[in-house]
Amino acid sequence: MFVSLKEAEHQLAELCDAAVRGQTVIITSDDGTSVQLVPIPAQKKGSPKFGSAKGKIRIADNFDDDL
């Protein structure tokens, strides 16, 4: 599906839905440039794994000393 930039401004939500459903959506501008809407897969929101920060955090030897 080819859509002009002016049309896309008014129907962006519908074009995004079409791209998510697998339809190829290409938006063209008057100067000849074009872009394609491509869906990005949802990222997993898992919990942090125990030990994943090992070696990345350092506590100074004088951490518990009086200020």
N, C-alpha and C positions, 0 to 999 in steps of 0.2 A: 504494500500500500504506500503510495507516494502522497504526501500532504505538504502544502505550502506552509511556510512559517506563520503567515497570518492566520490560516485555518487552525494550525496547531495551538496557537495562543488561546483559542476559544474552546478547544476540545481536548486539552492535554490529558485529563483524567480518562477519557474514553480511549485515547491512543495508548496510554500506559496499560490499561486493561487488555487491549488487543495484543500488545507485545507480550504480556504475561501469559496469555492464552496460546502463544506460539506464532502469532502472525508477524511478518516482517513489516516494520513501520519505519519509513524513511521520510525525514522532514527536510525539505529543500528551501533554500532562500533565493532571493532575486539575483544575487551575485554569483550563483552557480554552486555554492558550497552546499553540502548536505551532511546530515547526521542520521544515525540509525539508533532507534530505541532498542535496548537489549536488557532483558530482565536479569537481575543478579540473584542467585540462590540465597535463601535465608541462612544466616549464620547461626550455628548452635550456641546457646547460652548455657553452657555447662558450668558446673561449679569448679573452682580452682583445684588442681591436683596437689595433694600433700607433697611437700618437698620441691615444688616447681621453682621456688625462689632460692634454692640452695646455692650458696656461693655468690649471690647477687646483693646480699645485705651484710653489712659489717658494723658491729657495735664496737666502739672504741673501748680500750682497756680501762680508761678512767670514767666510764659512763656513770658509775655509782658514786663517784667521789663528790665531796661537798663542793658547792658552788663557791 
